[in-house]
Amino acid sequence: MSNSNNNNGYSHPADTHNGNLAVADRRSTETKASTKTTEFFAYIAIVLATALTALVVGDGGEGQDVFNALDAMKLITFLTIGYMVSRGLAKSGSREHYTNS
């Protein structure tokens, strides 16, 4: 009986038959760059809309600014936290393959 290595055409990243371990090349990044995602552009658009709204919305009739700069900064902070959480979740389980271009 011969001891043949029949792997049906599949290659293994490590040669475990003789005890030598080979390091597999990294073929992908963890996720694509943040500037290539739609959530980045949505985040930028909403931040700009929030800042513009804070500039445009005026007095509420009693001399008070209904949506002032402090409210806008709080909202932008919450948007930033949400964006950072969404990027963290996106990076936790997706891959993007390297390309030569």
N, C-alpha and C positions, 0 to 999 in steps of 0.2 A: 504494500500500500504506500503510495507516494504522498508526501506532504506538500500539496500544491496550494498556491495562494490564488484562489479564484474569486475575484472581487466583482465580477459581472460588469466590468467597464467603469466602475466607480473608483475614484482615488480617495485616499484617506489623508487628512491633514497631518497626521502623525504616524510614523512608522513604529508601531508598537510590537511588531513581531520579534525584532531583535533588540528591543530595549532603547533604541534611539528615538528621542522625541524631536520632531521638527516643529518649528514655529510657523504657524500659518500667517500669510500676508493679510493685512487689513484691507478689505475691498470696499468698505463703505464708511461714510461718516455717521455720526449719531443721528443727525437730522439735517434738513436743508437750512441754509442761512435764513435768518429772521427777515431780512429784507426781500426775500423771494416769496413770502407768505401773504395770503390775503388778510390775515389777522393784523399784520403790521400796517397795511394800508388802511384798514378799517380803524385801527387805533389812531393813526395820524389824522384821519379825516374827522373823527369824533373829538379829538383834542382841539383841532382847529375850529370846529363848530362850537365847542364849549367856550373857547376864548372869544370868538366872534359874538356869540350870544351874550356873554358878560359885558361886552362893549356896547352892544346895541340896546339891550333892555334897559329902560330908564326907570324913572320914578314910578312908584305904585300909587301915586295920588296924594300921599301924605309926606312927601319929601324923602322917602326912604327908597333906596335902590333895591328892587325886588331880587335881582340876581347879580350880586356884586362880585368883586374880584376874589374875596375870601371863599365864597361859595363855589366859584369856578375852580379855584385851586384845590379845594377839597374834592370836588368831582374828578378833576384830572388826576389827583393822587389815587383815588379809588380805581380809576380806569387803568392807571399804571400798574397797580397791584394786580388787578385782574389780568392784564396783559402778561405780566411776569409769571403768574400762575399758569396761564394757558401755554406759554412757551415751555415751562417746566414739564407740564404734562405731555406736550408734543415731543419733547426730547427724551422722555422716559421710555418710549417704546417703538420709535420709528427709526428707520435707516434710510440713507440716501447713498446709492452706489457711486463710486468715483467714476469720472469720465475722463477721457483723454483730451477733450476740447476745453 
